[in-house]
Amino acid sequence: SIAIEVLGVPGDFDLNGAVDFDDFFAFADHFGQSSTAAGWDARFDLSANGAVDFDDFFSFADYFGLTGETAPRLDLPDP
């Protein structure tokens, strides 16, 4: 059995340990961009579909308000 701990919380773009309004404003600045746009930053593409769209917004909303202590842990099956 192995344990993997992921540091940080998805949506914590400024890496301050919490998904908060600063992260929301950063996300909003990139909303509507695609991977072909100048200034593309894949961190904001939470659904990994090549665009910062409503799928990403809904994921971001799920994480909003979480901190490193309140974020769910990812349990991976044994290989």
PyMOL Python script that loads the backbone (N, CA, C, O; Angstrom):
from pymol import cmd

cmd.read_pdbstr("""\
ATOM      1  N   SER A   1       0.847  -1.180   0.000  1.00  0.00           N
ATOM      2  CA  SER A   1       0.000   0.000   0.000  1.00  0.00           C
ATOM      3  C   SER A   1       0.891   1.240   0.000  1.00  0.00           C
ATOM      4  O   SER A   1       1.902   1.290   0.700  1.00  0.00           O
ATOM      5  N   ILE A   2       0.515   2.211  -0.769  1.00  0.00           N
ATOM      6  CA  ILE A   2       1.246   3.466  -0.792  1.00  0.00           C
ATOM      7  C   ILE A   2       0.278   4.599  -0.502  1.00  0.00           C
ATOM      8  O   ILE A   2      -0.920   4.492  -0.767  1.00  0.00           O
ATOM      9  N   ALA A   3       0.800   5.671   0.036  1.00  0.00           N
ATOM     10  CA  ALA A   3      -0.015   6.857   0.288  1.00  0.00           C
ATOM     11  C   ALA A   3       0.584   8.010  -0.497  1.00  0.00           C
ATOM     12  O   ALA A   3       1.797   8.219  -0.500  1.00  0.00           O
ATOM     13  N   ILE A   4      -0.273   8.740  -1.151  1.00  0.00           N
ATOM     14  CA  ILE A   4       0.165   9.907  -1.904  1.00  0.00           C
ATOM     15  C   ILE A   4      -0.577  11.109  -1.341  1.00  0.00           C
ATOM     16  O   ILE A   4      -1.807  11.112  -1.276  1.00  0.00           O
ATOM     17  N   GLU A   5       0.158  12.115  -0.941  1.00  0.00           N
ATOM     18  CA  GLU A   5      -0.471  13.334  -0.461  1.00  0.00           C
ATOM     19  C   GLU A   5      -0.229  14.435  -1.480  1.00  0.00           C
ATOM     20  O   GLU A   5       0.914  14.742  -1.820  1.00  0.00           O
ATOM     21  N   VAL A   6      -1.298  15.017  -1.958  1.00  0.00           N
ATOM     22  CA  VAL A   6      -1.202  16.113  -2.899  1.00  0.00           C
ATOM     23  C   VAL A   6      -1.231  17.408  -2.109  1.00  0.00           C
ATOM     24  O   VAL A   6      -2.171  17.673  -1.359  1.00  0.00           O
ATOM     25  N   LEU A   7      -0.204  18.202  -2.282  1.00  0.00           N
ATOM     26  CA  LEU A   7      -0.147  19.465  -1.572  1.00  0.00           C
ATOM     27  C   LEU A   7      -0.956  20.504  -2.315  1.00  0.00           C
ATOM     28  O   LEU A   7      -0.912  20.580  -3.543  1.00  0.00           O
ATOM     29  N   GLY A   8      -1.675  21.281  -1.586  1.00  0.00           N
ATOM     30  CA  GLY A   8      -2.473  22.325  -2.197  1.00  0.00           C
ATOM     31  C   GLY A   8      -3.891  21.868  -2.473  1.00  0.00           C
ATOM     32  O   GLY A   8      -4.231  20.693  -2.333  1.00  0.00           O
ATOM     33  N   VAL A   9      -4.688  22.809  -2.862  1.00  0.00           N
ATOM     34  CA  VAL A   9      -6.093  22.571  -3.147  1.00  0.00           C
ATOM     35  C   VAL A   9      -6.351  23.009  -4.580  1.00  0.00           C
ATOM     36  O   VAL A   9      -5.936  24.104  -4.962  1.00  0.00           O
ATOM     37  N   PRO A  10      -7.026  22.187  -5.393  1.00  0.00           N
ATOM     38  CA  PRO A  10      -7.365  22.652  -6.737  1.00  0.00           C
ATOM     39  C   PRO A  10      -8.138  23.972  -6.651  1.00  0.00           C
ATOM     40  O   PRO A  10      -9.060  24.107  -5.847  1.00  0.00           O
ATOM     41  N   GLY A  11      -7.765  24.916  -7.466  1.00  0.00           N
ATOM     42  CA  GLY A  11      -8.405  26.221  -7.443  1.00  0.00           C
ATOM     43  C   GLY A  11      -7.674  27.247  -6.601  1.00  0.00           C
ATOM     44  O   GLY A  11      -8.021  28.428  -6.625  1.00  0.00           O
ATOM     45  N   ASP A  12      -6.658  26.808  -5.849  1.00  0.00           N
ATOM     46  CA  ASP A  12      -5.854  27.745  -5.044  1.00  0.00           C
ATOM     47  C   ASP A  12      -4.721  28.258  -5.920  1.00  0.00           C
ATOM     48  O   ASP A  12      -3.571  27.842  -5.782  1.00  0.00           O
ATOM     49  N   PHE A  13      -5.067  29.167  -6.821  1.00  0.00           N
ATOM     50  CA  PHE A  13      -4.123  29.627  -7.829  1.00  0.00           C
ATOM     51  C   PHE A  13      -3.001  30.483  -7.269  1.00  0.00           C
ATOM     52  O   PHE A  13      -1.912  30.519  -7.843  1.00  0.00           O
ATOM     53  N   ASP A  14      -3.241  31.170  -6.165  1.00  0.00           N
ATOM     54  CA  ASP A  14      -2.188  32.008  -5.577  1.00  0.00           C
ATOM     55  C   ASP A  14      -1.397  31.268  -4.500  1.00  0.00           C
ATOM     56  O   ASP A  14      -0.507  31.842  -3.872  1.00  0.00           O
ATOM     57  N   LEU A  15      -1.724  29.997  -4.289  1.00  0.00           N
ATOM     58  CA  LEU A  15      -0.997  29.100  -3.377  1.00  0.00           C
ATOM     59  C   LEU A  15      -0.905  29.635  -1.947  1.00  0.00           C
ATOM     60  O   LEU A  15       0.123  29.490  -1.285  1.00  0.00           O
ATOM     61  N   ASN A  16      -1.994  30.255  -1.479  1.00  0.00           N
ATOM     62  CA  ASN A  16      -1.995  30.743  -0.101  1.00  0.00           C
ATOM     63  C   ASN A  16      -2.654  29.762   0.859  1.00  0.00           C
ATOM     64  O   ASN A  16      -2.824  30.069   2.038  1.00  0.00           O
ATOM     65  N   GLY A  17      -3.025  28.588   0.367  1.00  0.00           N
ATOM     66  CA  GLY A  17      -3.607  27.559   1.210  1.00  0.00           C
ATOM     67  C   GLY A  17      -5.116  27.577   1.284  1.00  0.00           C
ATOM     68  O   GLY A  17      -5.702  26.760   1.995  1.00  0.00           O
ATOM     69  N   ALA A  18      -5.764  28.482   0.573  1.00  0.00           N
ATOM     70  CA  ALA A  18      -7.220  28.573   0.598  1.00  0.00           C
ATOM     71  C   ALA A  18      -7.739  28.967  -0.778  1.00  0.00           C
ATOM     72  O   ALA A  18      -7.096  29.728  -1.501  1.00  0.00           O
ATOM     73  N   VAL A  19      -8.894  28.448  -1.127  1.00  0.00           N
ATOM     74  CA  VAL A  19      -9.568  28.846  -2.361  1.00  0.00           C
ATOM     75  C   VAL A  19     -10.519  29.975  -1.975  1.00  0.00           C
ATOM     76  O   VAL A  19     -11.559  29.744  -1.358  1.00  0.00           O
ATOM     77  N   ASP A  20     -10.150  31.193  -2.347  1.00  0.00           N
ATOM     78  CA  ASP A  20     -10.862  32.372  -1.877  1.00  0.00           C
ATOM     79  C   ASP A  20     -11.121  33.348  -3.021  1.00  0.00           C
ATOM     80  O   ASP A  20     -10.932  33.014  -4.191  1.00  0.00           O
ATOM     81  N   PHE A  21     -11.557  34.555  -2.669  1.00  0.00           N
ATOM     82  CA  PHE A  21     -11.911  35.526  -3.697  1.00  0.00           C
ATOM     83  C   PHE A  21     -10.723  35.946  -4.562  1.00  0.00           C
ATOM     84  O   PHE A  21     -10.908  36.255  -5.739  1.00  0.00           O
ATOM     85  N   ASP A  22      -9.521  35.964  -4.014  1.00  0.00           N
ATOM     86  CA  ASP A  22      -8.359  36.271  -4.857  1.00  0.00           C
ATOM     87  C   ASP A  22      -8.230  35.248  -5.980  1.00  0.00           C
ATOM     88  O   ASP A  22      -7.907  35.595  -7.116  1.00  0.00           O
ATOM     89  N   ASP A  23      -8.486  33.992  -5.651  1.00  0.00           N
ATOM     90  CA  ASP A  23      -8.442  32.942  -6.665  1.00  0.00           C
ATOM     91  C   ASP A  23      -9.592  33.090  -7.662  1.00  0.00           C
ATOM     92  O   ASP A  23      -9.417  32.852  -8.857  1.00  0.00           O
ATOM     93  N   PHE A  24     -10.759  33.481  -7.169  1.00  0.00           N
ATOM     94  CA  PHE A  24     -11.897  33.693  -8.056  1.00  0.00           C
ATOM     95  C   PHE A  24     -11.590  34.773  -9.093  1.00  0.00           C
ATOM     96  O   PHE A  24     -11.876  34.600 -10.278  1.00  0.00           O
ATOM     97  N   PHE A  25     -11.009  35.886  -8.646  1.00  0.00           N
ATOM     98  CA  PHE A  25     -10.697  36.966  -9.585  1.00  0.00           C
ATOM     99  C   PHE A  25      -9.647  36.530 -10.603  1.00  0.00           C
ATOM    100  O   PHE A  25      -9.726  36.906 -11.773  1.00  0.00           O
ATOM    101  N   ALA A  26      -8.666  35.741 -10.171  1.00  0.00           N
ATOM    102  CA  ALA A  26      -7.669  35.208 -11.107  1.00  0.00           C
ATOM    103  C   ALA A  26      -8.348  34.280 -12.112  1.00  0.00           C
ATOM    104  O   ALA A  26      -8.059  34.335 -13.308  1.00  0.00           O
ATOM    105  N   PHE A  27      -9.251  33.427 -11.625  1.00  0.00           N
ATOM    106  CA  PHE A  27      -9.977  32.521 -12.511  1.00  0.00           C
ATOM    107  C   PHE A  27     -10.811  33.312 -13.514  1.00  0.00           C
ATOM    108  O   PHE A  27     -10.821  32.999 -14.705  1.00  0.00           O
ATOM    109  N   ALA A  28     -11.501  34.326 -13.035  1.00  0.00           N
ATOM    110  CA  ALA A  28     -12.362  35.139 -13.910  1.00  0.00           C
ATOM    111  C   ALA A  28     -11.554  35.810 -15.020  1.00  0.00           C
ATOM    112  O   ALA A  28     -12.046  35.975 -16.137  1.00  0.00           O
ATOM    113  N   ASP A  29     -10.318  36.197 -14.712  1.00  0.00           N
ATOM    114  CA  ASP A  29      -9.461  36.816 -15.735  1.00  0.00           C
ATOM    115  C   ASP A  29      -9.161  35.861 -16.886  1.00  0.00           C
ATOM    116  O   ASP A  29      -8.885  36.305 -18.001  1.00  0.00           O
ATOM    117  N   HIS A  30      -9.213  34.559 -16.630  1.00  0.00           N
ATOM    118  CA  HIS A  30      -8.877  33.564 -17.653  1.00  0.00           C
ATOM    119  C   HIS A  30     -10.106  32.877 -18.236  1.00  0.00           C
ATOM    120  O   HIS A  30      -9.995  32.092 -19.178  1.00  0.00           O
ATOM    121  N   PHE A  31     -11.270  33.170 -17.679  1.00  0.00           N
ATOM    122  CA  PHE A  31     -12.489  32.513 -18.148  1.00  0.00           C
ATOM    123  C   PHE A  31     -12.716  32.819 -19.631  1.00  0.00           C
ATOM    124  O   PHE A  31     -12.594  33.965 -20.066  1.00  0.00           O
ATOM    125  N   GLY A  32     -13.044  31.790 -20.390  1.00  0.00           N
ATOM    126  CA  GLY A  32     -13.299  31.934 -21.817  1.00  0.00           C
ATOM    127  C   GLY A  32     -12.082  31.695 -22.692  1.00  0.00           C
ATOM    128  O   GLY A  32     -12.216  31.646 -23.915  1.00  0.00           O
ATOM    129  N   GLN A  33     -10.898  31.543 -22.107  1.00  0.00           N
ATOM    130  CA  GLN A  33      -9.700  31.291 -22.904  1.00  0.00           C
ATOM    131  C   GLN A  33      -9.627  29.829 -23.313  1.00  0.00           C
ATOM    132  O   GLN A  33     -10.168  28.949 -22.644  1.00  0.00           O
ATOM    133  N   SER A  34      -8.954  29.595 -24.412  1.00  0.00           N
ATOM    134  CA  SER A  34      -8.683  28.219 -24.835  1.00  0.00           C
ATOM    135  C   SER A  34      -7.176  28.036 -24.925  1.00  0.00           C
ATOM    136  O   SER A  34      -6.405  28.987 -24.795  1.00  0.00           O
ATOM    137  N   SER A  35      -6.783  26.814 -25.146  1.00  0.00           N
ATOM    138  CA  SER A  35      -5.346  26.499 -25.162  1.00  0.00           C
ATOM    139  C   SER A  35      -4.612  27.192 -26.302  1.00  0.00           C
ATOM    140  O   SER A  35      -3.381  27.234 -26.297  1.00  0.00           O
ATOM    141  N   THR A  36      -5.330  27.733 -27.274  1.00  0.00           N
ATOM    142  CA  THR A  36      -4.684  28.447 -28.383  1.00  0.00           C
ATOM    143  C   THR A  36      -4.551  29.947 -28.121  1.00  0.00           C
ATOM    144  O   THR A  36      -3.962  30.661 -28.932  1.00  0.00           O
ATOM    145  N   ALA A  37      -5.086  30.432 -27.008  1.00  0.00           N
ATOM    146  CA  ALA A  37      -5.068  31.869 -26.698  1.00  0.00           C
ATOM    147  C   ALA A  37      -3.705  32.297 -26.161  1.00  0.00           C
ATOM    148  O   ALA A  37      -3.030  31.540 -25.463  1.00  0.00           O
ATOM    149  N   ALA A  38      -3.319  33.518 -26.500  1.00  0.00           N
ATOM    150  CA  ALA A  38      -2.113  34.092 -25.898  1.00  0.00           C
ATOM    151  C   ALA A  38      -2.366  34.237 -24.400  1.00  0.00           C
ATOM    152  O   ALA A  38      -3.456  34.634 -23.988  1.00  0.00           O
ATOM    153  N   GLY A  39      -1.390  33.925 -23.611  1.00  0.00           N
ATOM    154  CA  GLY A  39      -1.547  34.021 -22.163  1.00  0.00           C
ATOM    155  C   GLY A  39      -2.225  32.808 -21.542  1.00  0.00           C
ATOM    156  O   GLY A  39      -2.618  32.850 -20.376  1.00  0.00           O
ATOM    157  N   TRP A  40      -2.367  31.730 -22.305  1.00  0.00           N
ATOM    158  CA  TRP A  40      -2.995  30.507 -21.799  1.00  0.00           C
ATOM    159  C   TRP A  40      -2.241  30.011 -20.578  1.00  0.00           C
ATOM    160  O   TRP A  40      -1.011  29.955 -20.572  1.00  0.00           O
ATOM    161  N   ASP A  41      -2.991  29.653 -19.546  1.00  0.00           N
ATOM    162  CA  ASP A  41      -2.419  29.086 -18.327  1.00  0.00           C
ATOM    163  C   ASP A  41      -3.260  27.867 -17.968  1.00  0.00           C
ATOM    164  O   ASP A  41      -4.402  28.003 -17.530  1.00  0.00           O
ATOM    165  N   ALA A  42      -2.707  26.699 -18.151  1.00  0.00           N
ATOM    166  CA  ALA A  42      -3.443  25.449 -17.965  1.00  0.00           C
ATOM    167  C   ALA A  42      -3.915  25.243 -16.526  1.00  0.00           C
ATOM    168  O   ALA A  42      -4.798  24.417 -16.292  1.00  0.00           O
ATOM    169  N   ARG A  43      -3.358  25.966 -15.560  1.00  0.00           N
ATOM    170  CA  ARG A  43      -3.813  25.817 -14.164  1.00  0.00           C
ATOM    171  C   ARG A  43      -5.294  26.124 -14.013  1.00  0.00           C
ATOM    172  O   ARG A  43      -5.954  25.575 -13.131  1.00  0.00           O
ATOM    173  N   PHE A  44      -5.824  26.997 -14.865  1.00  0.00           N
ATOM    174  CA  PHE A  44      -7.217  27.410 -14.739  1.00  0.00           C
ATOM    175  C   PHE A  44      -8.174  26.458 -15.458  1.00  0.00           C
ATOM    176  O   PHE A  44      -9.392  26.575 -15.320  1.00  0.00           O
ATOM    177  N   ASP A  45      -7.628  25.526 -16.217  1.00  0.00           N
ATOM    178  CA  ASP A  45      -8.423  24.521 -16.932  1.00  0.00           C
ATOM    179  C   ASP A  45      -8.574  23.298 -16.029  1.00  0.00           C
ATOM    180  O   ASP A  45      -7.918  22.279 -16.244  1.00  0.00           O
ATOM    181  N   LEU A  46      -9.424  23.401 -15.036  1.00  0.00           N
ATOM    182  CA  LEU A  46      -9.562  22.354 -14.025  1.00  0.00           C
ATOM    183  C   LEU A  46     -10.126  21.055 -14.593  1.00  0.00           C
ATOM    184  O   LEU A  46      -9.899  19.983 -14.031  1.00  0.00           O
ATOM    185  N   SER A  47     -10.857  21.141 -15.701  1.00  0.00           N
ATOM    186  CA  SER A  47     -11.415  19.937 -16.319  1.00  0.00           C
ATOM    187  C   SER A  47     -10.500  19.358 -17.390  1.00  0.00           C
ATOM    188  O   SER A  47     -10.800  18.311 -17.963  1.00  0.00           O
ATOM    189  N   ALA A  48      -9.392  20.028 -17.663  1.00  0.00           N
ATOM    190  CA  ALA A  48      -8.392  19.567 -18.637  1.00  0.00           C
ATOM    191  C   ALA A  48      -9.002  19.282 -20.007  1.00  0.00           C
ATOM    192  O   ALA A  48      -8.689  18.271 -20.634  1.00  0.00           O
ATOM    193  N   ASN A  49      -9.881  20.186 -20.471  1.00  0.00           N
ATOM    194  CA  ASN A  49     -10.491  20.002 -21.790  1.00  0.00           C
ATOM    195  C   ASN A  49     -10.000  21.020 -22.813  1.00  0.00           C
ATOM    196  O   ASN A  49     -10.543  21.108 -23.914  1.00  0.00           O
ATOM    197  N   GLY A  50      -8.973  21.792 -22.450  1.00  0.00           N
ATOM    198  CA  GLY A  50      -8.403  22.744 -23.397  1.00  0.00           C
ATOM    199  C   GLY A  50      -9.070  24.097 -23.422  1.00  0.00           C
ATOM    200  O   GLY A  50      -8.781  24.918 -24.293  1.00  0.00           O
ATOM    201  N   ALA A  51      -9.965  24.343 -22.470  1.00  0.00           N
ATOM    202  CA  ALA A  51     -10.658  25.635 -22.395  1.00  0.00           C
ATOM    203  C   ALA A  51     -11.031  25.922 -20.948  1.00  0.00           C
ATOM    204  O   ALA A  51     -11.313  25.005 -20.176  1.00  0.00           O
ATOM    205  N   VAL A  52     -11.031  27.186 -20.592  1.00  0.00           N
ATOM    206  CA  VAL A  52     -11.509  27.594 -19.273  1.00  0.00           C
ATOM    207  C   VAL A  52     -12.972  27.977 -19.463  1.00  0.00           C
ATOM    208  O   VAL A  52     -13.290  29.061 -19.953  1.00  0.00           O
ATOM    209  N   ASP A  53     -13.851  27.065 -19.064  1.00  0.00           N
ATOM    210  CA  ASP A  53     -15.264  27.208 -19.368  1.00  0.00           C
ATOM    211  C   ASP A  53     -16.118  26.900 -18.144  1.00  0.00           C
ATOM    212  O   ASP A  53     -15.618  26.866 -17.020  1.00  0.00           O
ATOM    213  N   PHE A  54     -17.411  26.675 -18.371  1.00  0.00           N
ATOM    214  CA  PHE A  54     -18.310  26.447 -17.247  1.00  0.00           C
ATOM    215  C   PHE A  54     -17.999  25.155 -16.506  1.00  0.00           C
ATOM    216  O   PHE A  54     -18.241  25.079 -15.301  1.00  0.00           O
ATOM    217  N   ASP A  55     -17.473  24.140 -17.176  1.00  0.00           N
ATOM    218  CA  ASP A  55     -17.057  22.935 -16.465  1.00  0.00           C
ATOM    219  C   ASP A  55     -16.022  23.292 -15.398  1.00  0.00           C
ATOM    220  O   ASP A  55     -16.072  22.784 -14.278  1.00  0.00           O
ATOM    221  N   ASP A  56     -15.092  24.163 -15.756  1.00  0.00           N
ATOM    222  CA  ASP A  56     -14.072  24.594 -14.808  1.00  0.00           C
ATOM    223  C   ASP A  56     -14.681  25.457 -13.701  1.00  0.00           C
ATOM    224  O   ASP A  56     -14.300  25.342 -12.536  1.00  0.00           O
ATOM    225  N   PHE A  57     -15.624  26.316 -14.073  1.00  0.00           N
ATOM    226  CA  PHE A  57     -16.272  27.161 -13.073  1.00  0.00           C
ATOM    227  C   PHE A  57     -16.988  26.313 -12.028  1.00  0.00           C
ATOM    228  O   PHE A  57     -16.886  26.588 -10.832  1.00  0.00           O
ATOM    229  N   PHE A  58     -17.709  25.284 -12.467  1.00  0.00           N
ATOM    230  CA  PHE A  58     -18.426  24.435 -11.514  1.00  0.00           C
ATOM    231  C   PHE A  58     -17.448  23.671 -10.621  1.00  0.00           C
ATOM    232  O   PHE A  58     -17.718  23.483  -9.435  1.00  0.00           O
ATOM    233  N   SER A  59     -16.334  23.236 -11.167  1.00  0.00           N
ATOM    234  CA  SER A  59     -15.307  22.595 -10.335  1.00  0.00           C
ATOM    235  C   SER A  59     -14.745  23.589  -9.336  1.00  0.00           C
ATOM    236  O   SER A  59     -14.588  23.279  -8.156  1.00  0.00           O
ATOM    237  N   PHE A  60     -14.440  24.799  -9.823  1.00  0.00           N
ATOM    238  CA  PHE A  60     -13.916  25.832  -8.935  1.00  0.00           C
ATOM    239  C   PHE A  60     -14.908  26.113  -7.804  1.00  0.00           C
ATOM    240  O   PHE A  60     -14.510  26.246  -6.647  1.00  0.00           O
ATOM    241  N   ALA A  61     -16.179  26.202  -8.134  1.00  0.00           N
ATOM    242  CA  ALA A  61     -17.205  26.471  -7.116  1.00  0.00           C
ATOM    243  C   ALA A  61     -17.233  25.356  -6.062  1.00  0.00           C
ATOM    244  O   ALA A  61     -17.467  25.627  -4.884  1.00  0.00           O
ATOM    245  N   ASP A  62     -16.999  24.119  -6.473  1.00  0.00           N
ATOM    246  CA  ASP A  62     -16.942  23.011  -5.508  1.00  0.00           C
ATOM    247  C   ASP A  62     -15.802  23.188  -4.517  1.00  0.00           C
ATOM    248  O   ASP A  62     -15.924  22.800  -3.355  1.00  0.00           O
ATOM    249  N   TYR A  63     -14.698  23.767  -4.963  1.00  0.00           N
ATOM    250  CA  TYR A  63     -13.528  23.947  -4.106  1.00  0.00           C
ATOM    251  C   TYR A  63     -13.552  25.250  -3.317  1.00  0.00           C
ATOM    252  O   TYR A  63     -12.808  25.403  -2.348  1.00  0.00           O
ATOM    253  N   PHE A  64     -14.401  26.191  -3.726  1.00  0.00           N
ATOM    254  CA  PHE A  64     -14.390  27.510  -3.100  1.00  0.00           C
ATOM    255  C   PHE A  64     -14.635  27.391  -1.598  1.00  0.00           C
ATOM    256  O   PHE A  64     -15.553  26.698  -1.158  1.00  0.00           O
ATOM    257  N   GLY A  65     -13.802  28.074  -0.827  1.00  0.00           N
ATOM    258  CA  GLY A  65     -13.911  28.065   0.628  1.00  0.00           C
ATOM    259  C   GLY A  65     -13.083  26.994   1.304  1.00  0.00           C
ATOM    260  O   GLY A  65     -12.953  26.998   2.528  1.00  0.00           O
ATOM    261  N   LEU A  66     -12.518  26.069   0.529  1.00  0.00           N
ATOM    262  CA  LEU A  66     -11.701  25.015   1.124  1.00  0.00           C
ATOM    263  C   LEU A  66     -10.298  25.517   1.415  1.00  0.00           C
ATOM    264  O   LEU A  66      -9.796  26.437   0.769  1.00  0.00           O
ATOM    265  N   THR A  67      -9.692  24.900   2.384  1.00  0.00           N
ATOM    266  CA  THR A  67      -8.280  25.155   2.694  1.00  0.00           C
ATOM    267  C   THR A  67      -7.554  23.819   2.622  1.00  0.00           C
ATOM    268  O   THR A  67      -8.173  22.775   2.417  1.00  0.00           O
ATOM    269  N   GLY A  68      -6.258  23.860   2.788  1.00  0.00           N
ATOM    270  CA  GLY A  68      -5.478  22.629   2.786  1.00  0.00           C
ATOM    271  C   GLY A  68      -5.940  21.652   3.847  1.00  0.00           C
ATOM    272  O   GLY A  68      -5.795  20.441   3.679  1.00  0.00           O
ATOM    273  N   GLU A  69      -6.503  22.168   4.956  1.00  0.00           N
ATOM    274  CA  GLU A  69      -6.979  21.291   6.020  1.00  0.00           C
ATOM    275  C   GLU A  69      -8.372  20.750   5.766  1.00  0.00           C
ATOM    276  O   GLU A  69      -8.710  19.683   6.277  1.00  0.00           O
ATOM    277  N   THR A  70      -9.195  21.452   4.991  1.00  0.00           N
ATOM    278  CA  THR A  70     -10.574  21.011   4.785  1.00  0.00           C
ATOM    279  C   THR A  70     -10.788  20.337   3.439  1.00  0.00           C
ATOM    280  O   THR A  70     -11.869  19.808   3.180  1.00  0.00           O
ATOM    281  N   ALA A  71      -9.778  20.348   2.581  1.00  0.00           N
ATOM    282  CA  ALA A  71      -9.915  19.725   1.262  1.00  0.00           C
ATOM    283  C   ALA A  71      -9.983  18.213   1.420  1.00  0.00           C
ATOM    284  O   ALA A  71      -9.300  17.647   2.273  1.00  0.00           O
ATOM    285  N   PRO A  72     -10.799  17.559   0.606  1.00  0.00           N
ATOM    286  CA  PRO A  72     -10.865  16.093   0.674  1.00  0.00           C
ATOM    287  C   PRO A  72      -9.543  15.474   0.229  1.00  0.00           C
ATOM    288  O   PRO A  72      -8.858  15.996  -0.651  1.00  0.00           O
ATOM    289  N   ARG A  73      -9.212  14.385   0.837  1.00  0.00           N
ATOM    290  CA  ARG A  73      -7.993  13.646   0.471  1.00  0.00           C
ATOM    291  C   ARG A  73      -8.320  12.664  -0.644  1.00  0.00           C
ATOM    292  O   ARG A  73      -9.429  12.136  -0.721  1.00  0.00           O
ATOM    293  N   LEU A  74      -7.369  12.437  -1.477  1.00  0.00           N
ATOM    294  CA  LEU A  74      -7.537  11.518  -2.590  1.00  0.00           C
ATOM    295  C   LEU A  74      -6.981  10.161  -2.184  1.00  0.00           C
ATOM    296  O   LEU A  74      -5.783  10.031  -1.931  1.00  0.00           O
ATOM    297  N   ASP A  75      -7.831   9.161  -2.120  1.00  0.00           N
ATOM    298  CA  ASP A  75      -7.406   7.799  -1.822  1.00  0.00           C
ATOM    299  C   ASP A  75      -7.285   7.030  -3.119  1.00  0.00           C
ATOM    300  O   ASP A  75      -8.261   6.878  -3.853  1.00  0.00           O
ATOM    301  N   LEU A  76      -6.098   6.551  -3.398  1.00  0.00           N
ATOM    302  CA  LEU A  76      -5.846   5.815  -4.634  1.00  0.00           C
ATOM    303  C   LEU A  76      -5.816   4.319  -4.338  1.00  0.00           C
ATOM    304  O   LEU A  76      -5.337   3.909  -3.281  1.00  0.00           O
ATOM    305  N   PRO A  77      -6.317   3.508  -5.250  1.00  0.00           N
ATOM    306  CA  PRO A  77      -6.266   2.048  -5.041  1.00  0.00           C
ATOM    307  C   PRO A  77      -4.837   1.561  -5.130  1.00  0.00           C
ATOM    308  O   PRO A  77      -3.981   2.197  -5.744  1.00  0.00           O
ATOM    309  N   ASP A  78      -4.593   0.423  -4.507  1.00  0.00           N
ATOM    310  CA  ASP A  78      -3.268  -0.200  -4.599  1.00  0.00           C
ATOM    311  C   ASP A  78      -2.999  -0.611  -6.034  1.00  0.00           C
ATOM    312  O   ASP A  78      -3.906  -1.077  -6.724  1.00  0.00           O
ATOM    313  N   PRO A  79      -1.749  -0.442  -6.499  1.00  0.00           N
ATOM    314  CA  PRO A  79      -1.441  -0.833  -7.880  1.00  0.00           C
ATOM    315  C   PRO A  79      -1.464  -2.331  -8.074  1.00  0.00           C
ATOM    316  O   PRO A  79      -1.225  -2.814  -9.181  1.00  0.00           O
TER     317      PRO A  79
END
""", "prot")
cmd.dss("prot")
cmd.show_as("cartoon", "prot")
cmd.util.cbc("prot")
cmd.orient("prot")
